[in-house]
Amino acid sequence: MDGYRDDLEPTSKPGKVLRWVVLAIAAALYLFLFGRLYIARDTSLTKTVILDPNAVSRRTESILQLPMPDRSPLYMISKVAAEGHREFFGVTRCDPTTTMDPEGRIQIRYITYLTSAHNLQFSMKVNTKYHPVDKDGYLPYDIYITARCPGGQTHKYNMSYCASENTLGYYTFRFGFNDININLEEETVYLYIKDGNKTLLSLKLAGPQTNTSELNSYNIEYSYLKDLKKYKIYGEGKGEAK
């Protein structure tokens, strides 16, 4: 055959073995990199905005205080109950400079402040090799946020609820904090994660000099605790599965 050279084909047995070894190493490396990318991906829980009845009632209270031209209050209330009525659901996404601990073993994602629901929530991904999670999806740490006013006064908020999901050695959490009414242009929000007296993470989530963006609430995926059957749920930091 024109252009074909037999001397380029590995005819000896060692040559063929070497070729298969190289191919096997390349395939193993490819599978390893693909696996790492798959594990590191953001799960559906990471991007989901989760609400409980407390946040829903706060949102309804905010809606009733808004002007509703050309629509009767009864109609709007029924629409809220049936559909959530997202156009009156203010959503702010916060993008702080730092979103993980120095080792990268705790990573914070999708920090969202729901103004009309008085709810702040974010996702967190941990490596279970370094941060133990029990079979109920409970992370045995003290997790809370604080809001610091310009005058120095600080308010502390404990976690209201959490959904968790396990993916090949990593756990993804979505933490929600209710009854929060803050001004992101004036107040600074900090996240604290503590194991006893040891601070595992101290992170500025939002506030002045932190990038924020107003999101179109129609593009947000909402879920309610009662509908999250595929996830493990607990609330009030007690680790009680619901």
C-alpha positions in Angstrom: 0.0 0.0 0.0 1.4 3.5 -1.0 2.8 5.4 2.0 2.6 2.4 4.4 5.7 1.5 6.3 6.0 -1.8 8.2 8.9 -0.5 10.2 6.6 2.0 12.0 4.4 -0.8 13.5 5.5 -2.3 16.8 6.0 -5.9 15.8 7.8 -7.1 18.9 5.9 -8.3 21.9 7.6 -5.8 24.3 6.6 -3.0 21.9 3.0 -4.0 21.8 2.9 -4.3 25.6 4.4 -0.9 26.0 1.8 0.6 23.7 -1.0 -0.9 25.7 0.5 0.3 29.0 0.7 3.8 27.6 -2.9 3.7 26.5 -4.0 2.3 29.8 -2.2 5.1 31.7 -3.8 7.7 29.4 -7.3 6.2 29.9 -6.8 6.0 33.7 -5.7 9.7 33.8 -8.6 10.7 31.7 -11.1 8.9 33.9 -9.5 10.4 37.0 -9.8 13.9 35.7 -13.3 13.3 34.6 -14.2 11.9 38.0 -12.8 14.9 39.8 -14.8 17.3 37.6 -17.9 15.3 38.2 -17.5 15.3 41.9 -16.6 19.0 42.0 -19.7 20.0 40.0 -22.6 22.1 41.6 -25.6 19.8 42.3 -29.2 20.9 41.8 -29.5 21.5 45.5 -26.7 24.1 45.4 -28.7 26.4 43.2 -32.2 25.8 44.6 -33.8 28.5 46.7 -35.5 26.7 49.6 -38.4 28.1 51.7 -40.3 27.0 54.7 -43.7 28.2 56.0 -42.0 30.9 58.1 -40.4 32.5 55.1 -43.5 32.2 53.0 -45.7 34.0 55.6 -43.1 36.8 55.7 -43.3 37.1 52.0 -47.1 37.2 52.0 -47.0 40.0 54.6 -44.6 42.0 52.3 -46.9 41.5 49.3 -49.9 42.8 51.1 -48.1 46.1 51.8 -47.3 46.6 48.1 -49.6 48.6 45.6 -51.5 46.2 43.4 -53.0 48.2 40.5 -55.8 46.6 38.5 -55.9 43.6 40.8 -58.0 43.0 43.8 -56.3 42.0 47.1 -58.3 38.8 47.2 -57.0 37.8 43.7 -53.4 38.6 44.6 -53.6 36.6 47.9 -55.0 33.6 46.1 -52.3 33.9 43.4 -49.6 34.0 46.1 -51.0 30.9 47.7 -51.2 29.0 44.4 -48.1 30.1 42.5 -45.9 32.0 44.8 -46.3 35.2 42.8 -42.6 35.7 42.0 -42.8 39.2 40.7 -43.2 40.5 44.3 -40.3 38.2 45.5 -37.2 40.4 45.8 -34.0 38.3 45.3 -30.4 39.6 45.8 -27.3 37.5 45.0 -24.2 38.3 47.0 -20.7 37.7 45.6 -18.0 38.1 48.3 -14.3 38.1 47.5 -13.6 34.9 49.5 -15.9 31.9 49.5 -13.9 29.1 51.2 -11.5 28.3 54.0 -7.7 28.4 53.4 -7.6 24.7 52.7 -10.6 24.7 50.4 -12.4 22.0 52.4 -15.4 24.3 53.1 -16.8 26.1 50.1 -19.7 28.6 50.1 -22.0 28.9 47.1 -25.0 30.9 45.9 -25.5 33.4 48.7 -29.1 34.7 48.3 -31.0 37.3 50.3 -34.8 37.2 49.8 -35.8 40.7 50.9 -39.6 40.1 50.8 -39.3 36.8 52.8 -36.7 38.2 55.3 -34.6 35.1 54.6 -30.9 34.7 53.8 -29.6 31.4 52.6 -26.5 29.9 51.0 -25.0 26.5 50.0 -22.0 24.9 51.5 -19.9 22.0 50.2 -17.6 20.1 52.5 -15.2 17.2 52.1 -16.3 14.4 54.5 -12.8 13.3 54.9 -12.1 16.3 57.0 -15.7 17.3 58.2 -17.8 14.3 59.5 -21.4 14.1 58.5 -23.7 11.5 60.1 -26.1 9.2 58.3 -28.9 11.8 58.7 -27.0 14.4 56.8 -26.2 16.4 60.0 -23.1 18.5 60.3 -22.3 18.7 64.1 -21.1 22.3 64.0 -22.4 25.6 65.4 -23.4 27.5 62.2 -24.8 31.1 62.5 -24.6 34.5 60.9 -24.3 38.0 62.4 -25.4 41.4 61.0 -23.3 44.3 62.1 -24.8 47.8 61.9 -22.8 50.9 61.1 -23.0 52.0 64.7 -21.4 48.7 65.9 -24.5 46.9 67.1 -24.5 43.2 66.1 -27.5 40.8 65.7 -27.0 37.1 65.7 -29.2 34.7 63.7 -29.2 30.9 64.2 -29.9 28.5 61.3 -33.6 27.9 60.7 -33.4 24.8 58.4 -31.0 22.9 56.2 -31.2 20.4 53.3 -28.3 18.1 52.5 -27.2 15.8 49.8 -24.3 13.3 49.6 -22.1 13.0 46.5 -19.1 10.6 46.5 -17.4 11.8 49.6 -18.7 15.4 49.5 -21.8 16.8 51.2 -23.7 19.8 49.8 -25.9 21.8 52.3 -28.4 24.5 51.7 -28.8 26.6 54.9 -31.6 29.0 55.5 -31.9 31.8 58.1 -35.4 33.3 58.7 -36.6 36.6 60.2 -33.7 38.6 58.8 -34.3 42.2 57.8 -31.1 43.9 56.8 -29.8 46.7 54.5 -27.0 45.3 52.5 -25.7 48.8 51.7 -25.2 49.6 55.4 -24.9 46.3 57.4 -22.3 43.7 57.1 -23.2 40.0 57.3 -20.7 37.4 58.6 -20.8 33.6 58.6 -19.3 31.7 61.5 -18.8 27.9 61.6 -17.5 26.6 64.9 -16.6 23.2 66.3 -16.8 23.8 70.0 -14.4 26.7 70.8 -12.6 26.3 67.5 -13.6 28.6 64.6 -13.5 26.6 61.3 -14.6 29.5 59.1 -15.2 33.2 59.6 -16.4 34.7 56.3 -18.0 38.0 55.2 -21.0 37.1 53.1 -22.5 40.5 52.3 -22.4 44.2 53.0 -20.8 47.4 51.8 -18.0 46.8 49.2 -19.5 43.4 48.5 -20.7 42.8 44.9 -24.5 42.2 44.7 -26.9 41.7 41.9 -30.7 41.9 41.7 -32.0 38.7 40.1 -35.2 38.1 38.1 -37.3 36.1 40.5 -38.9 34.3 37.5 -35.5 32.7 36.8 -35.1 31.3 40.3 -35.9 27.7 41.1 -37.9 27.6 44.3 -38.7 24.5 46.5 -40.4 24.1 49.8 -39.2 21.9 52.6 -42.2 19.6 52.4 -41.5 19.0 48.7 -37.8 18.1 49.1 -38.3 14.4 49.5 -35.0 13.5 47.8 -32.9 15.4 50.4 -32.3 15.0 54.1 -33.8 17.9 56.1 -33.2 19.2 59.6 -33.9 22.4 61.4 -32.9 24.5 64.4 -29.5 22.9 64.6 -30.8 19.8 66.3 -30.1 17.4 63.5 -33.6 16.0 63.6 -34.6 14.5 60.3 -38.0 15.6 59.0 
